[in-house]
Amino acid sequence: MSTDTTATEPAGYVQVPLDRPVWERFPIVAPLVLVATTEPDGSPDVAPKHLAMPVSWQNWFGFVCHPNHGTLQNLQRTGVFTVGYPSPSMLLETSLSAAPRGQDGSKPTLEMLHFTPATAVDGLLIEGCRLHLECEVEQVVAGLGENSLVIGKVVAVHASQNMMRRIDRDDHDLLRDCPLLVYVHPGRVATIDETDAFPYHLTFKR
């Protein structure tokens, strides 16, 4: 019996070094959302996020943000934020929302977006998004390298009627008629309009 415990790389694989973040080395799919907060002067601030998703089977939502960003500073001050899921037709607006503010604090690119007041928090909803979440800040987990994880409790949701699942409508048809805009890290986007049912095992339980 061999006593050699030296690990070998599986055939066809390479060891990815951890001297820098590995996520730039291969493509991965992530949601693409717009997080909206309010500046001290009451003006809106919007930033695209892809490290963003539900963080519970219940109504909590989280996203990763840098402490130097206005998004994190604003939500820590106000205790709220909103999330919008843009449609594929909003790709340009989503991209431009990442532009930095000028020296005078203005962000002219946000003039392409239109807003409506949120209903449950003191915030703004981005018109054109197919799904809106209104969130109260639950906690901010710092120390994830240079970043922090923001966790919010969802207190109100607004969904386009076309986004709602129905018993008389297959999800395949829903996504064909109402495709999703997703981020393919690093640096690409995709539209999902073709899907297949996942073959769950009969005994599967979440």
N, C-alpha and C positions, 0 to 999 in steps of 0.2 A: 504493500500500500504506500503510495507516495505521500511524503510529508511536506512537499513544496506548497506553501500557502501564498506564493506570489500571485497577485491578481493579474489577469490578462484582460485586455480590452476585447469585447466581443467582435467577431469578424465584421468588418464594414463600418465600425464606429471609431471615433477619435475622442480622446480625453480633452474636454474643454477646460482650459485654465481658468482659475478663479481670481486672477490678479486684477481683473476689472469686471464690471457687470456682464454677465453672459448673454443678456437678452438682446444684444446687438448682433449676435453671431448666427441667429436663425430666426425665421419668421414665426410669429405666433399671432393668433386672432384675439381681438379684444373689443369690447363695446366702444363706441365713440359717443360721448355725451357733452353737453354744454352745462357748466356749473355757473349759476348766476348769483352774485352777491351785490351788496349795496355799499358804495363808497361813503366816507364820512360826510360828503356834501350832498348825499342823496342820489347821486348819479349811479347808473348801473355799471357793474363790472362783469364780464363774461370770459370764461376760459374753457377751451376744450380739454377733456380728460379722457384717457383710455384705461388707466388703472382704476377702474370704477365698476362697481357691481353690487347686487344685493349681498349682504354679509350675514344673512340669517334666512331661514325659511319664513320667519315672521317679517314684520315691516321695518327693517333697518337697511340702510344703504351706506356704502362707504366708498371713499376714493382717496388716492394718494396725492399729496400736494407738498410743495416746498415751503418752508416757513417764511421765506422772503417774498413769496407771492402775495399779491393783494387779496387773492381769494381766501387764503387762510387767515390773514390779518382781519379781513372784513367779517368773516363768519365767527371768529373768536370775539369780535366786538359786538356783533348783533345777535349771535346765538342761532342764526337761521341761514339756510341757503336753499336754492331751488335747482332742480336738474331737468334739462330738456333733452329728449332724444331726437336729433335732427333727422329729417328725411334725406334721401340721396340728393334731392334737388337743392338742398341747403349746404352743399359741400363748400362752395366759395365762402359763404358767410361763416361757416364753421372754421375754415382756415384763417380768415381775416381776424376772427375774434382772438387769435393767439398773438396778434401784433402788440408790441410793447406800448406803453403810454409815453407821450412826449414829455419834454422837460417841464411843460406847464401843467402836466397831469392829465391832459386830454387824451382821448383815444378815438380819433375820427372814424376808424373802421367800424366802430359799434353803431354808426349812423345807418349802416345797412340792416340792422336788426330793429325789430319793433317789439314793444313790450306791453304787457297787460298786468294789472296788479294781481298778486297771488291772493288766495281766498282765506287761508288759514294762518299764514305767517306774514310778517312785514317784509315782503320781497316782491320780485318780479318774475313773470313767466315770459319766455321767449316765443313770440308768435311764429307759427309755422312748424314747430316741433310736434311730433305725433304723440308724444307722451310727456307729461309733466309730473314731477315729484316735488312736493313741498316738504321740507325737512327742518326739524329742530336739532341742533347740535347735541349729541349725546355724550361724546367724548372725543378727544384728540390724542392719539397714541404717537408720541414723539420717539425719536431715537432709531428710526429705521434707516440707518445710514444718515444721509442728509435730509431725509424726508419724514413726513408725518402721515399717519392714517387718520382721516376724518370719518367718524361714524355718526350718522344722523338718523333720528327716528322719523319715519315717513308719517306725516300727519294729514296729508291730502294728496290725491292723485287725480289727474285729468287725462283721459285717453281719447284719442280720435275714435269715432265709432268704427272706422275701418280697421283699427288695431285690436278691437275686442274679439276674443274668441267666443264662438257660439257653438251650441250643440249641433246645429244644422249646417255647419261650415267646417270643412277639413282645414287643418293648419297649413297644409300644402297650398291650398287655394288662397288662404289669408295672406301668406308671405309672397305669393305670386302677385297678388293685387296690391300689397302694401309692403314692398321690400325694405329690408333693414340696411342702414349704412353702418359699416363696421371698420375698425382700424386694424391693419395688418402690420404690426410692429416688426421692423423699423421703417417708417416712412411711406407706407402705402395704405390705400383704402380699397374696400370692395363693397359690392351690393349683393346681398343675399336674397335671392328670389326663387331659388330651387332648393327644396329640402326633402328628406326622407324620414319616415318614422324610425325612431330608435328601437331596436329589437330587445326590449326589456325581458329579462328572465321572468318566468311566471312567479317566482318567489321574491322578486325584488321589492324592497321597502326602503323608503328614504329615511 
